Amino acid sequence: MIVCVAVVGHQNNPLYIQSFTDADDALKLHHIVHCSLDVVDERVNNPKKSGPTLNETFLGLLYPTENYNVYGYLTNTKVKFILVTTDLDVRDADVRNAHHKQNQHHV
């Protein structure tokens, strides 16, 4: 289940963040999103290690915690989409396939 969605600008400025849990968890989720931005920067700045290819927008699992998994997407304008989920047993391929199915419906 998705518990938080964030859209972050190319200079890591938050454009939109929405939590879908209790208010007590919102601050914790905002912190998790912020921490995942370091991982995005690392993957983008060091593409030979684990970063996306030029045509790849899905960054995969960014930041696993005890209760959440954080996934990321990067647009060609360097805007980042961050998803925080409680589905700890989901594989990167499942999230990637959901992204591709979503894009096919919009074409």
matplotlib code that plots the C-alpha trace (Angstrom):
import matplotlib.pyplot as plt

x = [0.0, 1.3, 1.6, 3.3, 3.9, 6.3, 7.3, 10.6, 12.1, 15.5, 17.1, 15.6, 12.9, 9.6, 6.9, 4.2, 4.1, 1.1, 0.9, -1.9, -1.5, -2.0, -0.7, 1.8, 3.5, 3.6, 6.8, 8.5, 7.5, 8.7, 12.1, 12.2, 11.5, 14.3, 16.8, 15.9, 17.0, 20.6, 20.3, 18.8, 21.7, 24.2, 22.7, 22.4, 25.9, 27.5, 25.6, 28.3, 27.7, 23.9, 22.3, 19.7, 20.6, 19.7, 16.4, 15.6, 13.4, 12.7, 15.4, 14.2, 14.3, 16.0, 15.7, 14.4, 13.5, 12.0, 8.5, 8.7, 10.2, 10.9, 11.0, 12.0, 11.4, 13.4, 12.1, 14.2, 13.9, 15.3, 12.0, 11.8, 8.8, 9.2, 6.8, 6.8, 5.1, 4.4, 4.7, 8.0, 7.8, 7.4, 10.2, 11.6, 10.3, 6.7, 6.9, 8.6, 5.9, 3.1, 4.9, 5.0, 1.4, 0.4, 2.3, 0.7, -2.8, -1.9, -0.5]
y = [0.0, 3.5, 5.6, 8.7, 10.3, 13.1, 15.2, 16.9, 19.5, 19.4, 21.3, 18.9, 21.5, 19.8, 20.5, 18.2, 15.7, 13.8, 11.2, 8.7, 7.7, 9.1, 12.6, 11.2, 9.3, 12.2, 13.8, 10.4, 9.8, 13.3, 12.4, 9.1, 11.0, 13.5, 10.7, 8.9, 12.1, 11.4, 8.0, 9.5, 12.0, 9.2, 7.1, 10.0, 11.3, 7.8, 6.0, 3.4, 2.0, 1.7, 4.6, 4.6, 4.5, 7.5, 6.0, 4.6, 6.7, 4.0, 4.2, 1.1, 0.6, 3.6, 3.3, 0.3, 0.7, -1.7, -0.8, 0.9, 0.6, 3.8, 3.7, 6.5, 7.8, 10.5, 12.6, 14.0, 17.4, 16.0, 16.1, 13.2, 11.1, 9.3, 6.5, 5.1, 1.8, -0.7, -3.6, -5.0, -8.1, -6.2, -6.6, -3.8, -5.6, -5.5, -1.7, -1.2, -3.2, -1.2, 2.0, 0.7, -0.4, 3.0, 4.7, 2.4, 3.5, 7.1, 6.7]
z = [0.0, -0.9, 2.3, 0.9, -2.5, -3.1, -6.2, -5.8, -8.1, -9.9, -7.0, -4.4, -3.6, -2.5, -5.1, -3.6, -0.7, 0.5, 3.3, 3.5, 7.1, 10.6, 11.2, 13.6, 10.8, 8.4, 9.8, 9.8, 6.1, 5.1, 6.7, 4.8, 1.5, 2.3, 3.1, -0.2, -2.2, -1.2, -2.8, -6.0, -6.2, -5.7, -8.5, -10.9, -10.2, -10.3, -13.2, -13.7, -10.2, -10.0, -11.8, -14.5, -18.2, -20.4, -21.3, -17.8, -15.5, -12.8, -10.2, -8.3, -4.6, -3.0, 0.7, 2.6, 6.2, 8.7, 7.9, 4.4, 1.0, -1.0, -4.8, -7.2, -10.7, -12.4, -15.3, -18.1, -16.4, -13.2, -11.3, -8.9, -8.0, -4.7, -3.5, 0.0, 0.4, 3.2, 0.7, 1.9, -0.3, -3.7, -6.2, -8.3, -11.4, -10.1, -9.5, -12.9, -14.7, -13.0, -14.2, -17.8, -17.7, -16.5, -19.3, -21.9, -20.8, -21.4, -24.9]

ax = plt.figure().add_subplot(projection="3d")
ax.plot(x, y, z, "-o")
ax.set_aspect("equal")
plt.show()
